Amino acid sequence: MSNYQKISRTLLFAVVGSAALVSLGTARATDLNPAALKLQLPDQIKWVDDMKRGESTAVLAGDPEMPGLYVELVKWHAHHMSRPHFHPNDRFITVISGTWWVGTGAKFDPDGTTPVPPGSFVKHVGKQIHYDGAKDEDVVLEIVGEGPATSTPAEVK
């Protein structure tokens, strides 16, 4: 391939790439059909703080307190962990940001927890005892489960 062809090819890619970026830049949320797609930007997601539990939650779909599928974001604030407990149904969790710390069993041992980095996936198996939370930084999780999402204490001291 000659230098002329290489330059022409590079210019073609640059023009096509620029056109694609310009067209993406002109797309707006108002162009979307709300009957086809529900979009929530980060500043539109409503967080509810429960500082007693050291967490904040944002329900994205469904209702964790009612029967049926739900999706929620949970933000564990730094230096907060749950005590041993279990849920009646399986829960599927993706770590969005921060390092989440998880442990199993009825004896609470935060020093024996396992770090789970961002991008990881964890399944809480229904009726199995676990505990979890954040150590030195906030952690954001996406939890998908079947409601009602109850939590039963199970700690042995």
PASE-328913 format. One record per residue (C-alpha): x, y, z; residue in one letter. Coordinates in steps of 0.1 Angstrom, whole numbers, plus 5000, padded with zeros to 4 digits. Example, Ala and Ser with C-alpha at 12.3 -4.5 7.8 and 13.67 -1.06 7.14 Angstrom:
// PASE-328913
<rec px="5123" py="4955" pz="5078" resn="a"/>
<rec px="5137" py="4989" pz="5071" resn="s"/>
***
This chain:
// PASE-328913
<rec px="5000" py="5000" pz="5000" resn="m"/>
<rec px="5014" py="5034" pz="4990" resn="s"/>
<rec px="5018" py="5063" pz="5013" resn="n"/>
<rec px="4990" py="5081" pz="4994" resn="y"/>
<rec px="4967" py="5051" pz="5000" resn="q"/>
<rec px="4976" py="5050" pz="5037" resn="k"/>
<rec px="4970" py="5088" pz="5041" resn="i"/>
<rec px="4937" py="5085" pz="5022" resn="s"/>
<rec px="4926" py="5056" pz="5043" resn="r"/>
<rec px="4935" py="5074" pz="5075" resn="t"/>
<rec px="4916" py="5105" pz="5065" resn="l"/>
<rec px="4886" py="5084" pz="5055" resn="l"/>
<rec px="4885" py="5068" pz="5090" resn="f"/>
<rec px="4890" py="5102" pz="5107" resn="a"/>
<rec px="4860" py="5117" pz="5087" resn="v"/>
<rec px="4838" py="5087" pz="5093" resn="v"/>
<rec px="4847" py="5086" pz="5130" resn="g"/>
<rec px="4841" py="5123" pz="5134" resn="s"/>
<rec px="4807" py="5121" pz="5117" resn="a"/>
<rec px="4798" py="5092" pz="5141" resn="a"/>
<rec px="4808" py="5113" pz="5171" resn="l"/>
<rec px="4789" py="5143" pz="5159" resn="v"/>
<rec px="4757" py="5123" pz="5153" resn="s"/>
<rec px="4761" py="5107" pz="5188" resn="l"/>
<rec px="4765" py="5142" pz="5203" resn="g"/>
<rec px="4732" py="5154" pz="5188" resn="t"/>
<rec px="4712" py="5125" pz="5202" resn="a"/>
<rec px="4691" py="5135" pz="5233" resn="r"/>
<rec px="4670" py="5116" pz="5258" resn="a"/>
<rec px="4640" py="5135" pz="5244" resn="t"/>
<rec px="4645" py="5117" pz="5211" resn="d"/>
<rec px="4638" py="5083" pz="5228" resn="l"/>
<rec px="4603" py="5068" pz="5229" resn="n"/>
<rec px="4594" py="5066" pz="5266" resn="p"/>
<rec px="4570" py="5037" pz="5257" resn="a"/>
<rec px="4600" py="5018" pz="5245" resn="a"/>
<rec px="4628" py="5027" pz="5269" resn="l"/>
<rec px="4629" py="5040" pz="5305" resn="k"/>
<rec px="4661" py="5059" pz="5311" resn="l"/>
<rec px="4674" py="5072" pz="5344" resn="q"/>
<rec px="4706" py="5092" pz="5344" resn="l"/>
<rec px="4726" py="5091" pz="5376" resn="p"/>
<rec px="4712" py="5124" pz="5389" resn="d"/>
<rec px="4677" py="5111" pz="5384" resn="q"/>
<rec px="4681" py="5080" pz="5406" resn="i"/>
<rec px="4665" py="5085" pz="5440" resn="k"/>
<rec px="4686" py="5073" pz="5469" resn="w"/>
<rec px="4672" py="5067" pz="5503" resn="v"/>
<rec px="4696" py="5069" pz="5532" resn="d"/>
<rec px="4695" py="5045" pz="5562" resn="d"/>
<rec px="4725" py="5057" pz="5582" resn="m"/>
<rec px="4715" py="5034" pz="5612" resn="k"/>
<rec px="4723" py="5005" pz="5589" resn="r"/>
<rec px="4751" py="5023" pz="5572" resn="g"/>
<rec px="4736" py="5021" pz="5537" resn="e"/>
<rec px="4717" py="5039" pz="5510" resn="s"/>
<rec px="4693" py="5022" pz="5486" resn="t"/>
<rec px="4678" py="5031" pz="5452" resn="a"/>
<rec px="4651" py="5009" pz="5438" resn="v"/>
<rec px="4654" py="5007" pz="5400" resn="l"/>
<rec px="4626" py="4982" pz="5392" resn="a"/>
<rec px="4599" py="4963" pz="5411" resn="g"/>
<rec px="4595" py="4966" pz="5449" resn="d"/>
<rec px="4618" py="4946" pz="5472" resn="p"/>
<rec px="4590" py="4945" pz="5498" resn="e"/>
<rec px="4564" py="4929" pz="5475" resn="m"/>
<rec px="4563" py="4895" pz="5457" resn="p"/>
<rec px="4581" py="4896" pz="5423" resn="g"/>
<rec px="4613" py="4906" pz="5407" resn="l"/>
<rec px="4632" py="4937" pz="5419" resn="y"/>
<rec px="4664" py="4955" pz="5410" resn="v"/>
<rec px="4680" py="4979" pz="5434" resn="e"/>
<rec px="4713" py="4996" pz="5440" resn="l"/>
<rec px="4727" py="4994" pz="5475" resn="v"/>
<rec px="4755" py="5016" pz="5487" resn="k"/>
<rec px="4773" py="5003" pz="5518" resn="w"/>
<rec px="4790" py="5033" pz="5535" resn="h"/>
<rec px="4826" py="5028" pz="5546" resn="a"/>
<rec px="4830" py="5011" pz="5580" resn="h"/>
<rec px="4796" py="4994" pz="5581" resn="h"/>
<rec px="4789" py="4956" pz="5579" resn="m"/>
<rec px="4758" py="4936" pz="5584" resn="s"/>
<rec px="4756" py="4909" pz="5610" resn="r"/>
<rec px="4751" py="4872" pz="5601" resn="p"/>
<rec px="4717" py="4868" pz="5584" resn="h"/>
<rec px="4699" py="4850" pz="5555" resn="f"/>
<rec px="4673" py="4858" pz="5529" resn="h"/>
<rec px="4644" py="4835" pz="5519" resn="p"/>
<rec px="4653" py="4836" pz="5481" resn="n"/>
<rec px="4684" py="4837" pz="5460" resn="d"/>
<rec px="4699" py="4872" pz="5453" resn="r"/>
<rec px="4722" py="4881" pz="5424" resn="f"/>
<rec px="4747" py="4908" pz="5431" resn="i"/>
<rec px="4771" py="4927" pz="5409" resn="t"/>
<rec px="4798" py="4949" pz="5425" resn="v"/>
<rec px="4796" py="4983" pz="5407" resn="i"/>
<rec px="4823" py="5002" pz="5426" resn="s"/>
<rec px="4845" py="4998" pz="5457" resn="g"/>
<rec px="4856" py="4966" pz="5474" resn="t"/>
<rec px="4827" py="4946" pz="5490" resn="w"/>
<rec px="4836" py="4923" pz="5519" resn="w"/>
<rec px="4817" py="4890" pz="5523" resn="v"/>
<rec px="4817" py="4862" pz="5549" resn="g"/>
<rec px="4796" py="4831" pz="5556" resn="t"/>
<rec px="4785" py="4814" pz="5587" resn="g"/>
<rec px="4767" py="4824" pz="5619" resn="a"/>
<rec px="4798" py="4836" pz="5637" resn="k"/>
<rec px="4805" py="4873" pz="5629" resn="f"/>
<rec px="4842" py="4876" pz="5618" resn="d"/>
<rec px="4848" py="4908" pz="5598" resn="p"/>
<rec px="4886" py="4901" pz="5598" resn="d"/>
<rec px="4879" py="4868" pz="5580" resn="g"/>
<rec px="4859" py="4883" pz="5552" resn="t"/>
<rec px="4868" py="4880" pz="5515" resn="t"/>
<rec px="4873" py="4911" pz="5493" resn="p"/>
<rec px="4851" py="4912" pz="5462" resn="v"/>
<rec px="4864" py="4938" pz="5437" resn="p"/>
<rec px="4843" py="4959" pz="5412" resn="p"/>
<rec px="4829" py="4939" pz="5383" resn="g"/>
<rec px="4825" py="4908" pz="5403" resn="s"/>
<rec px="4793" py="4887" pz="5405" resn="f"/>
<rec px="4780" py="4870" pz="5437" resn="v"/>
<rec px="4750" py="4848" pz="5443" resn="k"/>
<rec px="4735" py="4849" pz="5478" resn="h"/>
<rec px="4719" py="4815" pz="5480" resn="v"/>
<rec px="4685" py="4816" pz="5497" resn="g"/>
<rec px="4684" py="4805" pz="5534" resn="k"/>
<rec px="4722" py="4804" pz="5536" resn="q"/>
<rec px="4738" py="4825" pz="5563" resn="i"/>
<rec px="4762" py="4853" pz="5553" resn="h"/>
<rec px="4773" py="4888" pz="5563" resn="y"/>
<rec px="4788" py="4916" pz="5542" resn="d"/>
<rec px="4796" py="4953" pz="5539" resn="g"/>
<rec px="4823" py="4979" pz="5534" resn="a"/>
<rec px="4855" py="4984" pz="5552" resn="k"/>
<rec px="4876" py="5015" pz="5541" resn="d"/>
<rec px="4855" py="5028" pz="5512" resn="e"/>
<rec px="4819" py="5031" pz="5500" resn="d"/>
<rec px="4807" py="5002" pz="5479" resn="v"/>
<rec px="4779" py="5002" pz="5454" resn="v"/>
<rec px="4761" py="4969" pz="5445" resn="l"/>
<rec px="4733" py="4961" pz="5421" resn="e"/>
<rec px="4711" py="4935" pz="5436" resn="i"/>
<rec px="4685" py="4915" pz="5416" resn="v"/>
<rec px="4661" py="4893" pz="5436" resn="g"/>
<rec px="4627" py="4879" pz="5442" resn="e"/>
<rec px="4606" py="4898" pz="5468" resn="g"/>
<rec px="4597" py="4902" pz="5494" resn="p"/>
<rec px="4634" py="4907" pz="5503" resn="a"/>
<rec px="4633" py="4899" pz="5540" resn="t"/>
<rec px="4664" py="4895" pz="5561" resn="s"/>
<rec px="4665" py="4870" pz="5591" resn="t"/>
<rec px="4691" py="4875" pz="5618" resn="p"/>
<rec px="4712" py="4843" pz="5623" resn="a"/>
<rec px="4742" py="4853" pz="5645" resn="e"/>
<rec px="4756" py="4829" pz="5671" resn="v"/>
<rec px="4776" py="4846" pz="5698" resn="k"/>
***
